[in-house]
Structure formats: structure tokens, C-alpha cells
């Protein structure tokens, strides 16, 4: 019984807390949040007496929100600035969407007052369509002017954003798609990628191909293209150079380590004798047996095959318009080949299980220098990806008329 009462109190407290938060949102002028909270609770159960407060709060929040939004719309229209059209359009859409969310809940009875909650619904379709037409004309005109006068890439990108939004709200409007293609092609940054080798080592062709395979990097940059095979008809904005400065490969080594192990092992049994050398018997007269131990020894020889490759490189970013190096980043990577095997001399029962396991391992061929450099380059590729992902190019290139 106590558990039931406790659960009931918790439910009541939670309900009171929800109403309180809704009231606070209403009092602070956050009418949309108040309506969202009320609608959520009424959608779950609109006839529940405990939800009556939400009905009253929704009614009040709806009225105050509609009045405020209409006043703001009127002010923005009277201002006469076409840049306000997007805000006006979105306000009309929001007013309509709120009505659409409330309508399925109707009627919402208010028991104490013997009436249904009142909502002054308005058909905003005419205002939405008219504002959308005006906004479409404004966006199209603004983007067209930008395309005609733009000298910098960010201007073309701004035009593209306007056109994209126009295509979203009014698909198929005039020649928007063609202008989007024009804005996109001129807003793109083109990066020429090259690999340099200042070492005395040969860079494996596989590694070079993977470093230049930018499709595998998973880099999502809408406004930038990387070309590893530069095209003559493209004017490149930046150069990305990956220069190998040093490649060091250690000699092939086999390191030996000897470990001598001793252990007492059970080796049969013997009869227990007393201090006088007589047999000791149990209560039934049987001679008592005890385990016999002896010490065994084993020489364990551990061999470690070792070879390491280290790569040092530098990434340079250059603005081709000014010839100025924007930044450079050091890159380093290492790959270590290590293989352990072993053999023994003596009684291997003296060895621990982990050492015995190594006795089944045999020596393997060392990887080639080319393979070592390639494996070290795998980590280099990840580091290069991070640099490219985190670097932000500055689009400062000017276009000729």
C-alpha cells in the first residue's frame, strides 16, 4: 500500500512540474515552447482531468502568440525592406503549422467553465502564397545580381545559397537550376595535389596511389575539389604538396634472450618413514604414501625479429593567386615489425604456459623495405586526412571580367 501511495505522489509531482514549466514558458513570452508542452500532454490524453491546466495554458499561449506574430508581420511589412520577406514567410508558415497541430485535438473541453477552449483559426494560405511569390522574386533578383557582379568566390556561394533556398520553397522557378550550376561552378575551390620525394628511397607506388586517392578519405567538402591529375583547363586556387623528407629503415635484427627456469615437479611417490627409518602406517595398518618431488631445469631461448621504418614528411598549402604559402604541417609515422619465437634445451616442464606457447612459433621472413614503407604510410594517410579535414582555405581569389 505504501508503495502505491508513493508512486501516486511521484506521478502527481511530475504532473505539477510539467504544468509549472509550461506556465513559466508562457509567462516568459516563450509561447511556442508553452504550446509544444501543452500539445504533447494533451495528445497523450486530452480528456484527463489532470490535464485541464494544459488546455487553459494552450488557449492562452495560442492567443498571445498569434497576436504577437501578426504585429511583428505587420511591422516588417510596413518597413518595406524586401530582406524581411523570408522572416514574414516563415512566420506565416509557423502560424499555420501550429493551427494544424491543434486542430486534431479539438474540441478541448474546460470542465469547470462548461465550455470548449476557443482558438481563433485563420486561413493563412493567401498570405503564404503571396509572400512566397514576393520572396521568390526577391531571391531570384538578388542572386542574379550577385552572379553578374561577383568577383570573389564567397559571392557566388551566397548566390547559390539564395537559389537553393528558392528551389526548396518554389521548385522549378524560372531558370533557377541553371543559375545554381553557374554559381556552384564559380564558387568552387580547386586544389592541385602533388607528392614530392626528397629522400634517397623509392616511395612504393601503392602508397602513392593511396595517398592520392581522395575518394577514400571520406572528406565531405561541398565547395572544394582535389585534383591529383591536374587539368589544363582548370585554374587552380591552391596547391597541396605532400613532400617526403626522410625515410629511414632499420637493419633486420634478431635479438636473443636466454632465460633459465627451475621448477619442482611431482615425480611419483615414496613411502613415508619416521625418524628411525621405519615405515609409517595409517590406522588400518596400510603404509602411507607421499608425493615425491624433484627439481627440473630448462634453458629457454627467446628470439625477437625486429625491423622498423620511419617516415618524415611535410604538407604545404599554397595560395596560387598570391604565391604565398598559407601553412605547413609536419608529418611523421613509424611502423615496427616484431615477431617472437623460441626454442629450449632441457626439461620444458620447468616453463610457464605462456613460454611453452612460444615454442610452437617459428621464424618468419622479414617484410621487404617497400612493404615497411607502405605500412608506415597507412598511418601517414590518416594524419593527412585530419589535416585536410581541419584546414579551412580562404577563398580570396578574384575573377577576371
C-alpha positions as CSV (number, residue, x, y, z in Angstrom):
1,X,0.0,0.0,0.0
2,X,2.8,2.4,0.9
3,X,4.4,1.7,-2.5
4,X,1.2,2.6,-4.3
5,X,0.9,5.8,-2.4
6,X,4.5,6.7,-3.1
7,X,4.1,6.0,-6.8
8,X,0.9,8.2,-6.9
9,X,2.7,11.0,-5.2
10,X,5.6,10.8,-7.7
11,X,3.2,10.9,-10.6
12,X,1.4,13.9,-9.1
13,X,4.7,15.8,-8.6
14,X,5.8,15.1,-12.1
15,X,2.4,16.4,-13.5
16,X,2.7,19.5,-11.3
17,X,6.2,20.1,-12.5
18,X,5.1,19.8,-16.2
19,X,2.4,22.4,-15.7
20,X,4.7,24.7,-13.8
21,X,7.3,24.6,-16.7
22,X,4.6,25.3,-19.2
23,X,3.3,28.2,-17.2
24,X,6.9,29.6,-16.9
25,X,7.3,29.4,-20.6
26,X,4.1,31.3,-21.1
27,X,5.0,33.9,-18.5
28,X,8.4,34.5,-20.2
29,X,6.9,35.0,-23.6
30,X,8.1,31.7,-25.0
31,X,4.7,30.9,-26.4
32,X,5.8,28.2,-28.8
33,X,7.6,26.2,-26.1
34,X,4.4,26.5,-23.9
35,X,2.2,25.3,-26.7
36,X,4.6,22.4,-27.5
37,X,4.5,21.2,-23.9
38,X,0.7,21.6,-23.7
39,X,0.1,19.8,-27.1
40,X,2.4,17.0,-26.1
41,X,0.5,16.3,-22.9
42,X,-3.0,16.7,-24.4
43,X,-2.0,14.4,-27.3
44,X,-1.4,11.7,-24.8
45,X,-4.7,12.2,-23.0
46,X,-6.8,15.3,-23.7
47,X,-9.8,14.3,-21.5
48,X,-7.8,13.6,-18.4
49,X,-8.9,16.0,-15.6
50,X,-5.3,16.4,-14.5
51,X,-4.6,17.9,-17.9
52,X,-7.2,20.7,-17.6
53,X,-4.4,23.2,-16.9
54,X,-2.8,22.4,-20.2
55,X,-6.0,23.2,-22.0
56,X,-6.1,26.7,-20.4
57,X,-2.4,27.3,-21.0
58,X,-2.7,26.2,-24.6
59,X,-5.6,28.5,-25.2
60,X,-3.8,31.5,-23.7
61,X,-0.4,30.8,-25.4
62,X,-2.1,30.4,-28.8
63,X,-3.9,33.7,-28.5
64,X,-0.9,35.6,-27.3
65,X,1.5,34.1,-29.9
66,X,-0.9,34.8,-32.8
67,X,-1.3,38.4,-31.7
68,X,2.4,38.9,-31.3
69,X,3.3,37.3,-34.6
70,X,0.7,39.3,-36.5
71,X,2.0,42.5,-35.0
72,X,5.6,41.6,-36.0
73,X,4.5,40.7,-39.5
74,X,2.7,44.0,-39.9
75,X,5.7,45.9,-38.7
76,X,8.1,44.0,-41.1
77,X,5.7,44.7,-44.0
78,X,5.4,48.4,-43.2
79,X,9.2,48.6,-43.0
80,X,9.2,47.8,-46.8
81,X,12.6,46.1,-46.7
82,X,12.5,43.0,-49.1
83,X,15.1,41.3,-46.9
84,X,12.3,40.8,-44.3
85,X,10.2,38.7,-46.7
86,X,11.9,35.4,-45.6
87,X,11.1,36.2,-41.9
88,X,7.5,37.1,-42.8
89,X,7.1,34.0,-44.9
90,X,8.4,31.7,-42.1
91,X,6.1,33.4,-39.5
92,X,3.1,32.7,-41.7
93,X,4.1,29.1,-42.1
94,X,4.6,28.7,-38.3
95,X,1.2,30.2,-37.6
96,X,-0.4,27.7,-40.0
97,X,1.6,24.7,-38.6
98,X,0.5,25.5,-35.0
99,X,-3.1,25.5,-36.1
100,X,-2.6,22.2,-37.9
101,X,-1.2,20.6,-34.7
102,X,-4.0,21.9,-32.5
103,X,-7.0,21.1,-34.9
104,X,-6.9,17.3,-34.4
105,X,-7.2,17.8,-30.6
106,X,-10.5,19.8,-30.9
107,X,-12.8,20.0,-29.1
108,X,-10.9,20.6,-25.9
109,X,-13.5,20.9,-23.0
110,X,-12.9,23.1,-20.0
111,X,-15.0,21.3,-17.4
112,X,-15.1,24.0,-14.7
113,X,-16.3,26.6,-17.1
114,X,-18.7,24.4,-19.0
115,X,-17.2,25.4,-22.4
116,X,-14.7,24.3,-25.1
117,X,-11.4,26.1,-25.4
118,X,-11.5,28.8,-28.1
119,X,-8.9,29.1,-30.8
120,X,-9.3,31.9,-33.5
121,X,-8.1,29.9,-36.5
122,X,-7.2,32.0,-39.6
123,X,-6.7,30.8,-43.2
124,X,-3.1,32.0,-43.9
125,X,-2.9,30.3,-47.4
126,X,-3.4,33.5,-49.3
127,X,-0.7,35.4,-47.3
128,X,1.7,32.4,-47.6
129,X,1.3,32.2,-51.4
130,X,1.6,36.0,-51.8
131,X,4.7,36.2,-49.6
132,X,6.3,33.2,-51.3
133,X,5.9,34.9,-54.7
134,X,7.4,38.2,-53.4
135,X,10.2,36.3,-51.7
136,X,10.9,34.2,-54.8
137,X,11.2,37.3,-56.9
138,X,13.5,38.9,-54.4
139,X,15.8,35.9,-54.0
140,X,16.0,35.4,-57.8
141,X,16.7,39.1,-58.4
142,X,19.3,39.2,-55.6
143,X,21.1,36.0,-56.8
144,X,21.1,37.2,-60.4
145,X,22.7,40.5,-59.4
146,X,25.3,38.7,-57.4
147,X,26.1,36.4,-60.3
148,X,26.5,39.4,-62.6
149,X,28.7,41.4,-60.3
150,X,30.6,38.8,-58.2
151,X,34.4,38.9,-58.1
152,X,35.0,36.6,-55.1
153,X,34.0,33.0,-54.5
154,X,32.0,33.8,-51.4
155,X,29.7,36.0,-53.5
156,X,29.0,33.1,-55.8
157,X,28.4,30.9,-52.8
158,X,25.9,33.4,-51.3
159,X,24.1,33.5,-54.7
160,X,24.0,29.7,-54.6
161,X,22.5,29.6,-51.1
162,X,19.7,32.0,-52.2
163,X,19.0,30.0,-55.2
164,X,19.0,26.7,-53.3
165,X,16.5,28.1,-50.8
166,X,14.4,29.4,-53.7
167,X,14.4,26.0,-55.3
168,X,13.3,24.5,-51.9
169,X,10.3,26.8,-51.4
170,X,9.3,27.2,-55.1
171,X,10.6,24.3,-57.2
172,X,11.0,25.0,-60.9
173,X,11.0,28.7,-60.6
174,X,12.3,30.2,-63.8
175,X,15.9,29.1,-64.6
176,X,17.0,28.6,-61.0
177,X,18.6,25.3,-61.6
178,X,20.8,26.6,-64.4
179,X,21.8,29.6,-62.3
180,X,22.6,27.2,-59.4
181,X,25.0,25.3,-61.7
182,X,26.6,28.6,-62.7
183,X,27.0,29.8,-59.1
184,X,28.4,26.4,-58.0
185,X,31.0,26.1,-60.7
186,X,32.3,29.6,-60.0
187,X,32.2,29.2,-56.2
188,X,34.2,26.0,-56.2
189,X,37.8,26.0,-55.0
190,X,40.2,23.8,-57.0
191,X,43.2,22.2,-55.2
192,X,46.1,20.7,-57.1
193,X,47.6,17.8,-55.2
194,X,51.2,16.7,-55.7
195,X,53.6,14.3,-54.0
196,X,57.3,15.1,-53.8
197,X,60.2,12.9,-52.8
198,X,63.4,14.4,-51.3
199,X,64.6,11.2,-49.9
200,X,67.0,8.5,-51.3
201,X,64.3,5.9,-51.0
202,X,61.7,4.9,-53.6
203,X,58.1,5.6,-52.5
204,X,56.0,2.5,-53.1
205,X,53.6,3.0,-56.0
206,X,50.8,1.5,-53.9
207,X,51.4,4.1,-51.1
208,X,51.5,7.0,-53.6
209,X,48.3,5.8,-55.2
210,X,46.5,5.5,-51.8
211,X,47.7,8.9,-50.7
212,X,46.3,10.5,-53.8
213,X,43.0,8.6,-53.7
214,X,41.0,11.4,-52.1
215,X,37.8,9.5,-52.7
216,X,38.8,7.0,-50.0
217,X,39.4,9.8,-47.4
218,X,35.7,10.4,-46.9
219,X,36.2,14.1,-46.9
220,X,32.9,15.9,-47.5
221,X,33.5,19.4,-48.7
222,X,30.9,20.8,-51.0
223,X,32.9,23.7,-52.1
224,X,36.3,22.1,-52.8
225,X,37.6,19.7,-55.3
226,X,41.0,18.0,-55.1
227,X,42.7,17.0,-58.4
228,X,45.6,14.6,-58.3
229,X,45.8,14.7,-62.0
230,X,45.7,18.5,-62.8
231,X,43.5,19.5,-65.8
232,X,44.9,22.1,-68.2
233,X,41.5,23.9,-68.5
234,X,41.2,24.4,-64.7
235,X,42.5,27.5,-62.9
236,X,43.7,26.1,-59.6
237,X,43.3,28.2,-56.4
238,X,45.6,26.2,-54.1
239,X,48.4,23.7,-54.2
240,X,48.6,20.9,-51.7
241,X,52.1,19.4,-51.6
242,X,53.0,16.3,-49.7
243,X,56.8,16.1,-49.6
244,X,58.6,13.1,-48.2
245,X,61.6,14.5,-46.4
246,X,63.1,11.3,-45.0
247,X,62.6,7.5,-45.0
248,X,64.6,5.5,-42.5
249,X,64.6,1.7,-42.4
250,X,66.5,-0.1,-39.8
251,X,68.6,-3.3,-40.5
252,X,66.9,-6.6,-40.0
253,X,67.7,-7.7,-36.4
254,X,67.3,-10.9,-34.4
255,X,67.6,-10.3,-30.7
256,X,68.3,-13.3,-28.5
257,X,67.5,-13.6,-24.8
258,X,68.2,-16.7,-22.6
259,X,66.1,-17.5,-19.5
260,X,66.9,-20.3,-17.2
261,X,63.9,-21.7,-15.4
262,X,63.7,-24.2,-12.5
263,X,60.6,-25.8,-11.0
264,X,59.8,-28.6,-8.6
265,X,57.6,-31.2,-10.3
266,X,55.8,-34.3,-8.9
267,X,57.8,-37.4,-9.8
268,X,56.0,-40.4,-8.5
269,X,55.7,-41.3,-4.8
270,X,57.5,-42.9,-1.9
271,X,56.6,-44.4,1.5
272,X,56.7,-42.1,4.5
273,X,59.4,-43.1,7.0
274,X,59.8,-42.0,10.6
275,X,63.0,-40.6,12.1
276,X,64.3,-44.1,12.7
277,X,63.7,-45.2,9.1
278,X,60.7,-47.3,9.8
279,X,57.6,-47.2,7.6
280,X,54.7,-45.1,8.9
281,X,51.3,-46.7,8.7
282,X,47.7,-45.4,8.9
283,X,45.1,-46.6,11.4
284,X,44.3,-49.6,9.2
285,X,47.9,-50.7,9.0
286,X,48.5,-49.5,5.4
287,X,51.8,-47.9,4.6
288,X,51.4,-44.1,3.9
289,X,52.4,-42.8,0.6
290,X,53.7,-39.3,-0.1
291,X,54.4,-37.4,-3.3
292,X,58.0,-37.4,-4.4
293,X,59.3,-34.1,-6.0
294,X,62.3,-33.3,-7.9
295,X,63.8,-30.1,-9.4
296,X,63.9,-29.8,-13.2
297,X,65.7,-27.1,-15.2
298,X,65.2,-25.6,-18.7
299,X,67.1,-23.1,-20.7
300,X,64.6,-21.0,-22.7
301,X,65.9,-19.1,-25.7
302,X,63.7,-16.3,-27.0
303,X,64.3,-14.7,-30.4
304,X,62.8,-11.4,-31.5
305,X,62.8,-10.4,-35.1
306,X,62.8,-6.6,-35.4
307,X,62.7,-4.1,-38.2
308,X,61.4,-0.5,-38.2
309,X,60.5,2.1,-40.8
310,X,60.2,5.8,-40.1
311,X,58.7,8.4,-42.5
312,X,59.1,12.1,-42.1
313,X,57.1,14.4,-44.4
314,X,55.7,17.9,-44.7
315,X,52.4,19.1,-46.0
316,X,52.4,22.6,-47.7
317,X,49.3,24.6,-48.6
318,X,50.0,27.4,-51.1
319,X,47.7,30.1,-52.4
320,X,48.4,30.0,-56.1
321,X,47.0,33.5,-56.8
322,X,49.5,35.2,-54.5
323,X,52.1,32.5,-54.5
324,X,52.1,32.7,-50.7
325,X,52.5,29.6,-48.6
326,X,49.4,29.5,-46.3
327,X,50.7,26.9,-43.9
328,X,52.8,23.9,-43.5
329,X,52.4,20.9,-41.3
330,X,55.0,18.3,-40.3
331,X,54.0,14.6,-40.7
332,X,55.7,11.6,-39.2
333,X,54.9,8.0,-39.0
334,X,56.5,4.8,-37.9
335,X,55.9,1.1,-38.4
336,X,57.6,-1.6,-36.3
337,X,57.7,-5.2,-37.3
338,X,58.3,-7.5,-34.4
339,X,58.0,-11.3,-34.3
340,X,58.8,-13.5,-31.3
341,X,59.6,-17.2,-31.4
342,X,61.6,-19.6,-29.2
343,X,63.3,-22.9,-28.5
344,X,64.6,-24.6,-25.5
345,X,67.2,-27.0,-24.0
346,X,66.4,-29.1,-21.0
347,X,63.1,-30.1,-19.4
348,X,60.4,-27.9,-20.7
349,X,58.2,-28.8,-17.8
350,X,60.0,-26.1,-16.0
351,X,58.4,-23.5,-18.2
352,X,55.3,-21.4,-17.7
353,X,52.4,-22.0,-20.1
354,X,53.0,-18.6,-21.9
355,X,56.6,-19.6,-22.7
356,X,55.6,-23.0,-23.8
357,X,53.2,-21.4,-26.4
358,X,56.1,-19.6,-28.0
359,X,57.9,-22.9,-28.7
360,X,55.3,-23.6,-31.4
361,X,56.2,-20.4,-33.2
362,X,58.8,-20.4,-36.0
363,X,60.8,-17.6,-37.6
364,X,59.1,-15.8,-40.5
365,X,60.6,-13.8,-43.4
366,X,61.2,-10.2,-42.8
367,X,59.0,-7.8,-44.7
368,X,60.6,-6.0,-47.6
369,X,61.6,-2.4,-47.4
370,X,58.8,-1.5,-49.7
371,X,56.2,-3.2,-47.5
372,X,57.6,-1.5,-44.4
373,X,57.3,2.0,-46.0
374,X,53.8,1.2,-47.2
375,X,52.7,0.1,-43.7
376,X,54.2,3.2,-42.2
377,X,52.3,5.2,-44.8
378,X,49.0,3.9,-43.6
379,X,49.2,6.0,-40.5
380,X,50.6,8.9,-42.6
381,X,47.4,8.8,-44.7
382,X,45.2,9.2,-41.6
383,X,47.2,12.1,-40.4
384,X,47.0,13.7,-43.8
385,X,43.2,13.3,-43.8
386,X,43.0,15.0,-40.4
387,X,45.0,18.0,-41.7
388,X,42.8,18.3,-44.8
389,X,39.6,18.0,-42.8
390,X,40.6,20.6,-40.2
391,X,42.1,23.1,-42.6
392,X,40.0,25.9,-43.8
393,X,41.1,27.5,-47.1
394,X,40.4,31.2,-47.5
395,X,38.6,31.9,-50.8
396,X,40.3,35.2,-51.7
397,X,40.8,34.6,-55.4
398,X,39.5,37.4,-57.7
399,X,37.9,36.7,-61.0
400,X,38.6,38.5,-64.2
401,X,35.8,40.0,-66.2
